[in-house]
């Protein structure tokens, strides 16, 4: 019902700007400039109208004429901004943006959370169609998912449930839930198995390229925050605390943005253990002597992270399923009980 109502609203709004409508009738045509009279409304009013539309409709509408393109560009960019904040694991900025949008359109702003769009992460991974909620769930950012869900009323949480189920059961265009961990874990195990065949003088460089390169290429910003945060990986943590939402290194510099000629994977690799270290300087030659211990310190933490975040997603889905059943029971509808997975 909600989606049908939204579709009707979008059709009505779009018809006011439709070039086809303008060519067939003078009802909405301004004889002075050939544009729809609705475009003569104050800009802030027109921008507010745009908050009722999804990306697809906004894209079509922005192509109606030069004036509408300029007026709706801000609305068209709002989803890109939200997705950018979620890619960057910037929970505060994402929440602030949503609260600002809520003030102007409290009934529809939350739909941005579920709307799919294009974007790219700091690591260069390109996404063709992913929603902020889907990405946060896929990346294992449990805390971002909870914040996003808090903006969706119980009446519409079944739409979020559908996306979370899809991430768990089908994955995304970049593979299953938490699939980025596999090549990183493989890099650790391959380093462990091959380091003895690498000359001791080259082991540090091999560590930087092999481990640091995989961290740079595959890890979402959220996981980098876990690496850079104060919670140690040894002993293995429970991963129940919200990480410090930054990627500051021990020297106070930022890990991001990446550089092709320096930084992670070129000059150093991240090693956590009891505290984060940038392994790459002459003082880090010990890595060539204790390479075998890497597997017993870093890998258990990464595997624990994968287990905990998988359980988190299952619990979030279960909680939303329970809510869906309760709402159906209140409405007098027999709920569909999904079998235990």
TORKOL-4160 file (C-alpha; in steps of 0.2 Angstrom, whole numbers, padded with zeros to 4 digits, m for minus):
341
<pt num="1" X="0000" Y="0000" Z="0000"/>
<pt num="2" X="0014" Y="0012" Z="0005"/>
<pt num="3" X="0023" Y="0009" Z="m0012"/>
<pt num="4" X="0008" Y="0011" Z="m0022"/>
<pt num="5" X="0004" Y="0028" Z="m0013"/>
<pt num="6" X="0022" Y="0034" Z="m0016"/>
<pt num="7" X="0021" Y="0029" Z="m0034"/>
<pt num="8" X="0005" Y="0039" Z="m0036"/>
<pt num="9" X="0013" Y="0054" Z="m0028"/>
<pt num="10" X="0028" Y="0053" Z="m0040"/>
<pt num="11" X="0017" Y="0051" Z="m0055"/>
<pt num="12" X="0007" Y="0067" Z="m0050"/>
<pt num="13" X="0022" Y="0077" Z="m0047"/>
<pt num="14" X="0031" Y="0071" Z="m0063"/>
<pt num="15" X="0016" Y="0075" Z="m0073"/>
<pt num="16" X="0017" Y="0093" Z="m0068"/>
<pt num="17" X="0034" Y="0094" Z="m0076"/>
<pt num="18" X="0032" Y="0082" Z="m0090"/>
<pt num="19" X="0037" Y="0088" Z="m0107"/>
<pt num="20" X="0024" Y="0077" Z="m0115"/>
<pt num="21" X="0011" Y="0085" Z="m0105"/>
<pt num="22" X="0017" Y="0102" Z="m0109"/>
<pt num="23" X="0016" Y="0098" Z="m0128"/>
<pt num="24" X="m0001" Y="0091" Z="m0127"/>
<pt num="25" X="m0010" Y="0104" Z="m0117"/>
<pt num="26" X="m0009" Y="0122" Z="m0111"/>
<pt num="27" X="m0016" Y="0118" Z="m0094"/>
<pt num="28" X="0001" Y="0118" Z="m0086"/>
<pt num="29" X="0011" Y="0128" Z="m0099"/>
<pt num="30" X="0017" Y="0146" Z="m0097"/>
<pt num="31" X="0014" Y="0154" Z="m0114"/>
<pt num="32" X="0028" Y="0166" Z="m0110"/>
<pt num="33" X="0042" Y="0154" Z="m0109"/>
<pt num="34" X="0035" Y="0137" Z="m0113"/>
<pt num="35" X="0039" Y="0130" Z="m0096"/>
<pt num="36" X="0027" Y="0123" Z="m0084"/>
<pt num="37" X="0020" Y="0136" Z="m0073"/>
<pt num="38" X="0025" Y="0126" Z="m0057"/>
<pt num="39" X="0043" Y="0131" Z="m0061"/>
<pt num="40" X="0038" Y="0149" Z="m0057"/>
<pt num="41" X="0035" Y="0144" Z="m0039"/>
<pt num="42" X="0049" Y="0149" Z="m0026"/>
<pt num="43" X="0064" Y="0138" Z="m0028"/>
<pt num="44" X="0063" Y="0132" Z="m0010"/>
<pt num="45" X="0045" Y="0126" Z="m0013"/>
<pt num="46" X="0051" Y="0117" Z="m0029"/>
<pt num="47" X="0065" Y="0109" Z="m0019"/>
<pt num="48" X="0053" Y="0103" Z="m0006"/>
<pt num="49" X="0043" Y="0095" Z="m0020"/>
<pt num="50" X="0058" Y="0085" Z="m0025"/>
<pt num="51" X="0060" Y="0077" Z="m0008"/>
<pt num="52" X="0045" Y="0067" Z="m0012"/>
<pt num="53" X="0053" Y="0059" Z="m0027"/>
<pt num="54" X="0065" Y="0044" Z="m0028"/>
<pt num="55" X="0082" Y="0045" Z="m0038"/>
<pt num="56" X="0074" Y="0038" Z="m0054"/>
<pt num="57" X="0060" Y="0051" Z="m0055"/>
<pt num="58" X="0072" Y="0065" Z="m0050"/>
<pt num="59" X="0084" Y="0060" Z="m0064"/>
<pt num="60" X="0070" Y="0060" Z="m0077"/>
<pt num="61" X="0063" Y="0077" Z="m0070"/>
<pt num="62" X="0080" Y="0085" Z="m0070"/>
<pt num="63" X="0081" Y="0082" Z="m0088"/>
<pt num="64" X="0065" Y="0091" Z="m0092"/>
<pt num="65" X="0073" Y="0107" Z="m0095"/>
<pt num="66" X="0088" Y="0117" Z="m0089"/>
<pt num="67" X="0078" Y="0126" Z="m0075"/>
<pt num="68" X="0072" Y="0110" Z="m0068"/>
<pt num="69" X="0089" Y="0102" Z="m0068"/>
<pt num="70" X="0096" Y="0116" Z="m0058"/>
<pt num="71" X="0082" Y="0116" Z="m0046"/>
<pt num="72" X="0082" Y="0097" Z="m0043"/>
<pt num="73" X="0101" Y="0095" Z="m0042"/>
<pt num="74" X="0101" Y="0097" Z="m0024"/>
<pt num="75" X="0088" Y="0084" Z="m0021"/>
<pt num="76" X="0097" Y="0072" Z="m0033"/>
<pt num="77" X="0113" Y="0074" Z="m0023"/>
<pt num="78" X="0105" Y="0070" Z="m0006"/>
<pt num="79" X="0106" Y="0051" Z="m0009"/>
<pt num="80" X="0124" Y="0052" Z="m0015"/>
<pt num="81" X="0129" Y="0062" Z="0000"/>
<pt num="82" X="0120" Y="0049" Z="0012"/>
<pt num="83" X="0128" Y="0034" Z="0002"/>
<pt num="84" X="0145" Y="0043" Z="0003"/>
<pt num="85" X="0144" Y="0045" Z="0022"/>
<pt num="86" X="0139" Y="0027" Z="0024"/>
<pt num="87" X="0153" Y="0021" Z="0013"/>
<pt num="88" X="0165" Y="0032" Z="0024"/>
<pt num="89" X="0157" Y="0024" Z="0040"/>
<pt num="90" X="0154" Y="0042" Z="0046"/>
<pt num="91" X="0139" Y="0038" Z="0057"/>
<pt num="92" X="0137" Y="0055" Z="0064"/>
<pt num="93" X="0137" Y="0064" Z="0047"/>
<pt num="94" X="0124" Y="0051" Z="0040"/>
<pt num="95" X="0113" Y="0054" Z="0055"/>
<pt num="96" X="0114" Y="0073" Z="0054"/>
<pt num="97" X="0109" Y="0072" Z="0036"/>
<pt num="98" X="0094" Y="0061" Z="0039"/>
<pt num="99" X="0089" Y="0072" Z="0054"/>
<pt num="100" X="0090" Y="0088" Z="0042"/>
<pt num="101" X="0080" Y="0079" Z="0029"/>
<pt num="102" X="0067" Y="0074" Z="0042"/>
<pt num="103" X="0064" Y="0092" Z="0046"/>
<pt num="104" X="0059" Y="0096" Z="0028"/>
<pt num="105" X="0050" Y="0080" Z="0024"/>
<pt num="106" X="0046" Y="0069" Z="0039"/>
<pt num="107" X="0035" Y="0057" Z="0030"/>
<pt num="108" X="0047" Y="0052" Z="0016"/>
<pt num="109" X="0065" Y="0056" Z="0020"/>
<pt num="110" X="0068" Y="0038" Z="0027"/>
<pt num="111" X="0066" Y="0031" Z="0009"/>
<pt num="112" X="0084" Y="0037" Z="0005"/>
<pt num="113" X="0090" Y="0023" Z="0017"/>
<pt num="114" X="0082" Y="0010" Z="0006"/>
<pt num="115" X="0085" Y="0018" Z="m0011"/>
<pt num="116" X="0099" Y="0010" Z="m0022"/>
<pt num="117" X="0112" Y="0021" Z="m0031"/>
<pt num="118" X="0129" Y="0021" Z="m0038"/>
<pt num="119" X="0145" Y="0025" Z="m0028"/>
<pt num="120" X="0163" Y="0021" Z="m0024"/>
<pt num="121" X="0172" Y="0017" Z="m0008"/>
<pt num="122" X="0189" Y="0024" Z="m0003"/>
<pt num="123" X="0197" Y="0007" Z="m0008"/>
<pt num="124" X="0190" Y="0010" Z="m0026"/>
<pt num="125" X="0177" Y="m0003" Z="m0026"/>
<pt num="126" X="0163" Y="0003" Z="m0037"/>
<pt num="127" X="0144" Y="0000" Z="m0034"/>
<pt num="128" X="0131" Y="0001" Z="m0047"/>
<pt num="129" X="0115" Y="m0002" Z="m0037"/>
<pt num="130" X="0116" Y="m0003" Z="m0018"/>
<pt num="131" X="0106" Y="0006" Z="m0004"/>
<pt num="132" X="0114" Y="0013" Z="0011"/>
<pt num="133" X="0106" Y="0000" Z="0022"/>
<pt num="134" X="0112" Y="m0014" Z="0011"/>
<pt num="135" X="0130" Y="m0008" Z="0010"/>
<pt num="136" X="0131" Y="m0006" Z="0029"/>
<pt num="137" X="0124" Y="m0023" Z="0032"/>
<pt num="138" X="0136" Y="m0031" Z="0019"/>
<pt num="139" X="0151" Y="m0022" Z="0027"/>
<pt num="140" X="0146" Y="m0028" Z="0044"/>
<pt num="141" X="0144" Y="m0011" Z="0051"/>
<pt num="142" X="0131" Y="m0016" Z="0064"/>
<pt num="143" X="0130" Y="0001" Z="0072"/>
<pt num="144" X="0127" Y="0010" Z="0056"/>
<pt num="145" X="0113" Y="m0002" Z="0052"/>
<pt num="146" X="0105" Y="0001" Z="0069"/>
<pt num="147" X="0106" Y="0020" Z="0066"/>
<pt num="148" X="0098" Y="0019" Z="0049"/>
<pt num="149" X="0084" Y="0007" Z="0055"/>
<pt num="150" X="0080" Y="0020" Z="0069"/>
<pt num="151" X="0074" Y="0032" Z="0056"/>
<pt num="152" X="0062" Y="0020" Z="0048"/>
<pt num="153" X="0045" Y="0019" Z="0057"/>
<pt num="154" X="0038" Y="0001" Z="0062"/>
<pt num="155" X="0025" Y="0003" Z="0048"/>
<pt num="156" X="0039" Y="0002" Z="0035"/>
<pt num="157" X="0052" Y="m0009" Z="0043"/>
<pt num="158" X="0046" Y="m0023" Z="0032"/>
<pt num="159" X="0055" Y="m0015" Z="0018"/>
<pt num="160" X="0071" Y="m0014" Z="0027"/>
<pt num="161" X="0068" Y="m0032" Z="0032"/>
<pt num="162" X="0067" Y="m0037" Z="0014"/>
<pt num="163" X="0084" Y="m0029" Z="0010"/>
<pt num="164" X="0093" Y="m0037" Z="0025"/>
<pt num="165" X="0086" Y="m0054" Z="0021"/>
<pt num="166" X="0093" Y="m0052" Z="0003"/>
<pt num="167" X="0110" Y="m0047" Z="0009"/>
<pt num="168" X="0111" Y="m0062" Z="0021"/>
<pt num="169" X="0103" Y="m0075" Z="0008"/>
<pt num="170" X="0109" Y="m0068" Z="m0009"/>
<pt num="171" X="0123" Y="m0056" Z="m0005"/>
<pt num="172" X="0126" Y="m0041" Z="m0016"/>
<pt num="173" X="0134" Y="m0037" Z="m0033"/>
<pt num="174" X="0151" Y="m0039" Z="m0024"/>
<pt num="175" X="0147" Y="m0056" Z="m0016"/>
<pt num="176" X="0140" Y="m0063" Z="0000"/>
<pt num="177" X="0139" Y="m0054" Z="0017"/>
<pt num="178" X="0157" Y="m0050" Z="0023"/>
<pt num="179" X="0164" Y="m0058" Z="0007"/>
<pt num="180" X="0178" Y="m0044" Z="0007"/>
<pt num="181" X="0186" Y="m0054" Z="0022"/>
<pt num="182" X="0190" Y="m0069" Z="0012"/>
<pt num="183" X="0204" Y="m0062" Z="0001"/>
<pt num="184" X="0211" Y="m0053" Z="0017"/>
<pt num="185" X="0212" Y="m0069" Z="0027"/>
<pt num="186" X="0219" Y="m0078" Z="0012"/>
<pt num="187" X="0233" Y="m0065" Z="0011"/>
<pt num="188" X="0237" Y="m0068" Z="0030"/>
<pt num="189" X="0238" Y="m0087" Z="0027"/>
<pt num="190" X="0247" Y="m0086" Z="0011"/>
<pt num="191" X="0260" Y="m0075" Z="0019"/>
<pt num="192" X="0262" Y="m0087" Z="0034"/>
<pt num="193" X="0264" Y="m0102" Z="0022"/>
<pt num="194" X="0277" Y="m0094" Z="0010"/>
<pt num="195" X="0287" Y="m0082" Z="0021"/>
<pt num="196" X="0300" Y="m0095" Z="0025"/>
<pt num="197" X="0304" Y="m0096" Z="0006"/>
<pt num="198" X="0307" Y="m0077" Z="0005"/>
<pt num="199" X="0324" Y="m0071" Z="0010"/>
<pt num="200" X="0324" Y="m0063" Z="0027"/>
<pt num="201" X="0329" Y="m0046" Z="0020"/>
<pt num="202" X="0314" Y="m0046" Z="0009"/>
<pt num="203" X="0301" Y="m0052" Z="0021"/>
<pt num="204" X="0296" Y="m0035" Z="0028"/>
<pt num="205" X="0293" Y="m0029" Z="0010"/>
<pt num="206" X="0283" Y="m0045" Z="0007"/>
<pt num="207" X="0273" Y="m0042" Z="0022"/>
<pt num="208" X="0269" Y="m0024" Z="0017"/>
<pt num="209" X="0264" Y="m0029" Z="m0001"/>
<pt num="210" X="0254" Y="m0044" Z="0003"/>
<pt num="211" X="0245" Y="m0040" Z="0019"/>
<pt num="212" X="0245" Y="m0021" Z="0017"/>
<pt num="213" X="0240" Y="m0023" Z="m0001"/>
<pt num="214" X="0225" Y="m0034" Z="0004"/>
<pt num="215" X="0220" Y="m0022" Z="0018"/>
<pt num="216" X="0220" Y="m0007" Z="0006"/>
<pt num="217" X="0211" Y="m0016" Z="m0008"/>
<pt num="218" X="0197" Y="m0025" Z="0001"/>
<pt num="219" X="0193" Y="m0018" Z="0018"/>
<pt num="220" X="0179" Y="m0005" Z="0020"/>
<pt num="221" X="0182" Y="0010" Z="0030"/>
<pt num="222" X="0172" Y="0003" Z="0045"/>
<pt num="223" X="0184" Y="m0012" Z="0047"/>
<pt num="224" X="0199" Y="0000" Z="0045"/>
<pt num="225" X="0191" Y="0010" Z="0060"/>
<pt num="226" X="0191" Y="m0006" Z="0070"/>
<pt num="227" X="0210" Y="m0008" Z="0066"/>
<pt num="228" X="0214" Y="0010" Z="0070"/>
<pt num="229" X="0203" Y="0010" Z="0086"/>
<pt num="230" X="0209" Y="0008" Z="0104"/>
<pt num="231" X="0202" Y="m0010" Z="0106"/>
<pt num="232" X="0216" Y="m0022" Z="0104"/>
<pt num="233" X="0214" Y="m0038" Z="0093"/>
<pt num="234" X="0224" Y="m0048" Z="0106"/>
<pt num="235" X="0217" Y="m0054" Z="0116"/>
<pt num="236" X="0203" Y="m0057" Z="0104"/>
<pt num="237" X="0189" Y="m0044" Z="0107"/>
<pt num="238" X="0170" Y="m0046" Z="0107"/>
<pt num="239" X="0167" Y="m0033" Z="0094"/>
<pt num="240" X="0152" Y="m0026" Z="0103"/>
<pt num="241" X="0158" Y="m0008" Z="0105"/>
<pt num="242" X="0156" Y="0006" Z="0093"/>
<pt num="243" X="0173" Y="0010" Z="0085"/>
<pt num="244" X="0180" Y="0027" Z="0086"/>
<pt num="245" X="0174" Y="0034" Z="0069"/>
<pt num="246" X="0191" Y="0039" Z="0062"/>
<pt num="247" X="0206" Y="0031" Z="0054"/>
<pt num="248" X="0220" Y="0040" Z="0063"/>
<pt num="249" X="0237" Y="0032" Z="0064"/>
<pt num="250" X="0248" Y="0032" Z="0079"/>
<pt num="251" X="0257" Y="0047" Z="0073"/>
<pt num="252" X="0241" Y="0057" Z="0072"/>
<pt num="253" X="0240" Y="0056" Z="0053"/>
<pt num="254" X="0225" Y="0049" Z="0044"/>
<pt num="255" X="0225" Y="0033" Z="0034"/>
<pt num="256" X="0213" Y="0040" Z="0022"/>
<pt num="257" X="0213" Y="0045" Z="0008"/>
<pt num="258" X="0224" Y="0032" Z="0000"/>
<pt num="259" X="0239" Y="0036" Z="m0011"/>
<pt num="260" X="0245" Y="0025" Z="m0026"/>
<pt num="261" X="0263" Y="0029" Z="m0022"/>
<pt num="262" X="0263" Y="0030" Z="m0003"/>
<pt num="263" X="0255" Y="0024" Z="0013"/>
<pt num="264" X="0246" Y="0008" Z="0016"/>
<pt num="265" X="0251" Y="m0007" Z="0005"/>
<pt num="266" X="0266" Y="0004" Z="m0001"/>
<pt num="267" X="0276" Y="0010" Z="0014"/>
<pt num="268" X="0267" Y="0000" Z="0028"/>
<pt num="269" X="0254" Y="m0013" Z="0033"/>
<pt num="270" X="0243" Y="m0012" Z="0048"/>
<pt num="271" X="0246" Y="m0024" Z="0062"/>
<pt num="272" X="0235" Y="m0023" Z="0077"/>
<pt num="273" X="0239" Y="m0035" Z="0091"/>
<pt num="274" X="0238" Y="m0026" Z="0107"/>
<pt num="275" X="0238" Y="m0009" Z="0098"/>
<pt num="276" X="0238" Y="m0003" Z="0080"/>
<pt num="277" X="0255" Y="m0002" Z="0072"/>
<pt num="278" X="0261" Y="0004" Z="0055"/>
<pt num="279" X="0273" Y="m0010" Z="0050"/>
<pt num="280" X="0286" Y="m0004" Z="0038"/>
<pt num="281" X="0301" Y="0005" Z="0045"/>
<pt num="282" X="0318" Y="m0002" Z="0049"/>
<pt num="283" X="0313" Y="m0005" Z="0067"/>
<pt num="284" X="0300" Y="m0018" Z="0061"/>
<pt num="285" X="0312" Y="m0031" Z="0055"/>
<pt num="286" X="0306" Y="m0042" Z="0069"/>
<pt num="287" X="0292" Y="m0046" Z="0058"/>
<pt num="288" X="0304" Y="m0057" Z="0048"/>
<pt num="289" X="0308" Y="m0067" Z="0064"/>
<pt num="290" X="0291" Y="m0068" Z="0071"/>
<pt num="291" X="0280" Y="m0070" Z="0055"/>
<pt num="292" X="0273" Y="m0086" Z="0061"/>
<pt num="293" X="0265" Y="m0078" Z="0075"/>
<pt num="294" X="0255" Y="m0066" Z="0064"/>
<pt num="295" X="0242" Y="m0080" Z="0061"/>
<pt num="296" X="0239" Y="m0083" Z="0079"/>
<pt num="297" X="0236" Y="m0065" Z="0083"/>
<pt num="298" X="0228" Y="m0056" Z="0068"/>
<pt num="299" X="0218" Y="m0071" Z="0061"/>
<pt num="300" X="0208" Y="m0076" Z="0076"/>
<pt num="301" X="0202" Y="m0058" Z="0078"/>
<pt num="302" X="0196" Y="m0057" Z="0060"/>
<pt num="303" X="0187" Y="m0074" Z="0061"/>
<pt num="304" X="0179" Y="m0068" Z="0077"/>
<pt num="305" X="0174" Y="m0052" Z="0069"/>
<pt num="306" X="0166" Y="m0062" Z="0055"/>
<pt num="307" X="0157" Y="m0073" Z="0067"/>
<pt num="308" X="0150" Y="m0059" Z="0078"/>
<pt num="309" X="0144" Y="m0049" Z="0063"/>
<pt num="310" X="0136" Y="m0064" Z="0055"/>
<pt num="311" X="0126" Y="m0066" Z="0071"/>
<pt num="312" X="0122" Y="m0048" Z="0072"/>
<pt num="313" X="0114" Y="m0048" Z="0055"/>
<pt num="314" X="0104" Y="m0064" Z="0060"/>
<pt num="315" X="0098" Y="m0055" Z="0076"/>
<pt num="316" X="0093" Y="m0039" Z="0066"/>
<pt num="317" X="0083" Y="m0050" Z="0054"/>
<pt num="318" X="0075" Y="m0060" Z="0068"/>
<pt num="319" X="0070" Y="m0044" Z="0077"/>
<pt num="320" X="0062" Y="m0036" Z="0062"/>
<pt num="321" X="0053" Y="m0053" Z="0058"/>
<pt num="322" X="0046" Y="m0053" Z="0075"/>
<pt num="323" X="0040" Y="m0035" Z="0073"/>
<pt num="324" X="0032" Y="m0039" Z="0056"/>
<pt num="325" X="0022" Y="m0053" Z="0064"/>
<pt num="326" X="0016" Y="m0043" Z="0078"/>
<pt num="327" X="0010" Y="m0029" Z="0066"/>
<pt num="328" X="0001" Y="m0042" Z="0056"/>
<pt num="329" X="m0007" Y="m0050" Z="0072"/>
<pt num="330" X="m0013" Y="m0032" Z="0077"/>
<pt num="331" X="m0021" Y="m0030" Z="0060"/>
<pt num="332" X="m0029" Y="m0047" Z="0061"/>
<pt num="333" X="m0019" Y="m0054" Z="0047"/>
<pt num="334" X="m0012" Y="m0072" Z="0050"/>
<pt num="335" X="0007" Y="m0070" Z="0050"/>
<pt num="336" X="0018" Y="m0080" Z="0038"/>
<pt num="337" X="0030" Y="m0089" Z="0050"/>
<pt num="338" X="0047" Y="m0092" Z="0041"/>
<pt num="339" X="0056" Y="m0108" Z="0045"/>
<pt num="340" X="0071" Y="m0107" Z="0056"/>
<pt num="341" X="0087" Y="m0105" Z="0046"/>
